[in-house]
Amino acid sequence: MEPVDPKALDQLFHDARTANTFSDEPVSAETLRAIYELTKMGPTMMNLQSLRITWVQSAEQRARLVAHGGGNAPKTEAAPAVAVLSWDADWHENFPVFFPHAPERREMFTDADARALIARQNAWLAAGYFMLAVRAQGLAAGPMTGWDFPGVDADFNAGTTWNAFMVVNVGKPGADAWFPRLPRLDEELAVQTV
């Protein structure tokens, strides 16, 4: 393996920012599929892949979603693509698919509370891969957690074992998309070597 090209590092990390406005350029269905195809490649515990994505595209469904957004609603109304990220409480039902060499390990996860914790932890991890996949497609992401997620679940996840935890606006950045970059912690504050 070789280090990633500096231009790619800039696109994924150094120059990448949370977008607060988006252009009206649409995001194609092919690009949305490409985002998922990259996202699913990120490692999770036992390859469990508990992240679930709902692309909210129609005007009617977008209106239902923004009703739960509070102060985030205007940004989501204007974004060309919007994803609701959820974790699946019954991720273990797919063991024969994601762990085909040992599908019997599904029986290790009968406790619903333990399974939910594992699902949440790994979905949050996969959400990071999702953001990088968006950036890898030449787009910006606007992740938000300040939503009424019980309301989002009632409108979008009813009758499923999915549990919403993040809404992400996706698209080409618009005018004045960026706030000034805030400081990052120095290594001395965030890293220890033992």
PEURWO-V807574 format. One record per helix or strand of 2 or more residues. SS is the DSSP state (hx for helix, st for strand). FROM is the first residue (numbers start at 1). TO is the last residue. Records with the same first field share a line. If there is no record, write none. Layout:
BEGIN
SS=FROM-TO, FROM-TO
END
This chain:
BEGIN
hx=6-14, 29-39, 45-47, 59-66, 70-78, 91-98, 100-109, 112-136, 149-157, 187-190
st=51-55, 81-88, 140-144, 162-171
END
